[in-house]
């Protein structure tokens, strides 16, 4: 665990040269640290910033400070257990030292480091604390990603449900327009009818793609990349036209591939969405697709599906 992880140790050692010596030892070990004047300041620090550990001298832990610190530690999120290391005085146990130990029980799990302490022991204890803290932050990120994934899944199911409900009236309107197309119409009326059929077909395709997003995310199948790109561009047709953004296609390969269409479609949605955001207000988006060669052999694979292990 080095300073590269971005976590640092808070040092609360109000007396003597402890702060200077501790910080020097940690700097040599490439561990970031910050000296603070009291426990209250340290509490404000770890409640507002990502912190690796708290190293505090026992003389800084009076009854009031212990109460404040215990309350702050108890108010941490479920994923967080800030490592607390306490520098104690060496020598035999006394009535006062036993009383301090009992008071410190309210802080939960702490690590006691007896002075004088060797630099190697100090650094080893701090590294262990930072490693445990780093795993807590990784857990926080994993839980946040899981919650976001669950939210997206809910949104996907809701969108699919709405698209399914829209499909029924769309089919009825499509049939009515088809019947109307067989009746005598003048040129202007026929133009209106053609436009209505085109726009309705686009809405139907969008509804179908919305259903596909939800149904085919984990279903493997065959499709051409160009067809997949066109289906995604259709979703952005209105926004692209409204922003005067020109889309140019250069498709050089129409062969079908075996892959997860739903997953790859989501990748294309993100790419084209980012391109649209970058060119908003007028611009050009070039969508190119061509056959690629095998990264090792330099030849086009005979199979439509290449295992991942062959590409790494």
N, C-alpha and C positions, 0 to 999 in steps of 0.2 A: 504494500500500500504506500504510494508515494504522493507527492503533492499534485501529481497529474490527475488524481481523481476529483480534485476540486473541493474536498472536505478538509476542514481544519479543526484544530483542537483549541478549546477555550481554556485559558489559564487564569485561575483566581488564586493568587498567592500574595496577600497584602503585606507581608512582613519579610525582612531580610532580603537576601539576594536570590531567593528561590526562582522568581520569575525569570531573571536574567540567565541563570544557569540552565533552567529547564528549556527555555526557548533556544538557547545555544545548542543543547544536546539534540533537540528535535530538528533544528535547522541542518545539522550535520547529517542526520538521517533522512533529509529531504521530506520532512513532515511539516506542513504549514501549521502555525499556531498564532494565537492572538491573546495578548495580555489584557485583562480587564480588572477594574478596581474592586468590584464586589460582586456578590451573588446576584443581586437584583439586576445589574447590568448584563450579566451572563444570561439570565432568564430572558430578558428582552432580546438578546442576540439569537438564542436558539429557537425562540418562538417566531421569529421573522425571517430567518435565513436557514439554509441547509448547513448543519454543523455535524462534525464527525464524533466529537466526544467532549466531555467536560472534565477537566482536571482541577481539583480544588483542594487547597490546604485546609486541614481541620480547624485551624484557628480562624478561618473565614466563615465557619459554620456555627454561628450562635443559634440559640433557640428560634429566634425570629427568622433567621436565614433558612434554617432547616424547614420551617413551616412553609415559607414561600416556595422553596425549591420543591418540596414534596407536592404541593398543590400544582405547580407548573408541570411536573413530571406526570402527575395523575391525569392532567388535561391533554396529554398528547393523543394524536390519532391512534387508531387501533394498530396500524402497521409500525408505529414508532416506539422504540425503547432506547432513549438516549443513553449511551454508556457513560457512567459517572465513576471517576477514579478519585479517591481521597488520599491525600498525603498525610500520614499520621506521624506522630512523634515516636521515636524509638524508645527502648527501655522497658522496664517491667510495667505490668498493668497496675493502674491506680484506681482509686474510687472515682476520680474525675474522668479518667479514660473510659472506664466501664459505663459511666453515665452518658458520655458522649456517644459511645457505641449503641446504647439503647435508643438514644434520640435519633441516631442516623438510620435506624431500622425503618423509619417511615419513608425513607428515600427509595426503598425497594432494593433491587439487586445492585450492589456497588462493589468496586474493586479497591481494596486497601493496599496502599504502597507505603511501607515503613521507611522513614528517613534514618540515616543517610541511605540513599538508593543509588545503585550503580547505573550508569548511563545505558548499558546494554539491557538491564532489566526494565528500565523506564521505557525505552524504545520498543522493546518486545511487547510490553503490556499495551502501549498506545497502538501499535500496529494491529494487535488482536482486536482492540476496541473499534478501530477504523474499519477493519475487515467486516466485523459484524454489522456496523452501521451501514456500510456500503451495500450489503445484502438487503438491509431494510429498504433502502432507497430503490433498489432493483425490484423488490416486491411491490413497492408503491407504483412504479411505472407499469409493472405487469398487471396490477389490479386496475389501473386507469385504462390501459389498453383493452382489458377484458370488458370493462364497463362500456367503453366506446363501441366495441364490437357488438355487444348486446344491444346498444341503442340503434346501431345501424341495422341490425337484424330485425328489430321491431319496426323501424321505418320501412325496411324492404317489404316486410309482410303487409304493412298498412298500404303501401303503394300498390302492391300486387292485388290486394283486396279491392282497392278503388278502381284499378285498371280492369279487374274482372267485372265489376259492376258497370263500368262504362261500356264494356264490349257489347252488352246486350242491346242498349239503345242505338249504338253505332251500327250494328248489323241491320236493325230495322230501318234506319235512315238510309243506309247503303241500298237496301232493297227498294225503297221508295224512289230514290234517285235513278236506279236502274229502270224502274217502270216508267218514270217520267221521261227518260231518255228516248223511249219509243213513241212518244207523242209528237205531233207537229209543233215545231217551235221556230220562231224567227232567229235571225243570226245573233242578235243581242242576247236573247233568252238562252240560246244554245251555249253561248260563251259563258254566261253566268252558271249554267248547269255544269259545264266542263270544269270550271274553276271550283265549284262546290264539291265535285267528285274528287278532284285532285287533293283538295285540302282535307276532305274526309278520309281519303286513303292515307294521308300523312298522319292524321290523328289515330287511325286504326293501327298503323305501324308503330307509333309511339306507345300505344297501350299494349301492343303485343310484346315489344321490347321490354317494357316495364315488368310484365309477367315473366319474361325470360330471365331477367336479372335475378329474380327471386327463386325461380325453379331450377335453373341450370348451373348454379354456382359450384356444386360438387358433382355434376354429371359430366362425364367425359363423352365427347362426340367428335364428329368430323364437320369441318366447315372451312371455307376459304377466308384468308385474312382480309382480302379486299371486300368481301360481302360483310364481314364483321365491322370493318371500318365504315362502310357506307351506312350501316344500321346505327352506328354511334353518331355519325355526322347528321343523320336525320333528326336526332334528338336536339341538336344545336342549330337546326336550320333557321328557325325563327330568330334566334338571338344573333346568329351570324349575319342574316340579311338585314336586321335592324341596325346593326353597327357598321354596315358597309364593309364587312370583312370578306375578302375573296378567298375561296378555297380551291386549290388546284390539286388534281389527283394524278399520280403517276404509278399505276399498278402494272407490274411486269410479271406477275405470277398468279394464276387463277386456280392452281392445284389445291385440292382440299388437304387439310392437316387434321391429325388426331390430337386433341388437347381439351382443356376445360373452357368451353366458349364463354361461360358466365364470368369466370375469373379473368380471362384475357379481355373481355369486353369492358370490365371495370377498369383495367389498366388503360385501355384506349380512352375511356371516358375521362380519366384523370389527365392524361396527356393532352387531349384536345381541349379540355376545360382550361388547363394551364396556358396552352397556346392562345386560346381566345382571350383570356385575361391579359396576356402580354401584348396583344394586338388590338385591344378594344379601342374604338374610335377610328377605325379604318386601318387596313393592313392586309397582309397576305399570309395565309397558312398553306404550306405545301405538305401534302400527305403522300409519302412515297412508300412503296412496298415492292420488294424483289426477293428472289430466292437467295438464300445465304449458303455459304460453304461450311463444311465441317471444320471446326477450329484446329483439329489435329491433322487430318488428311488433306485438307484443302479442296476436297471434292464435295459435290452435292450428295447428301445421303440418299440412298435408294429407298429408305423407309420414310414414311411420313411422320414417324415419332422416334425421337432419339432420347434414350434414357439420360437423366441428368448426370449420372456418374460418368458418362462418356464425354461430357462437356467440361469436366473439371479435372 
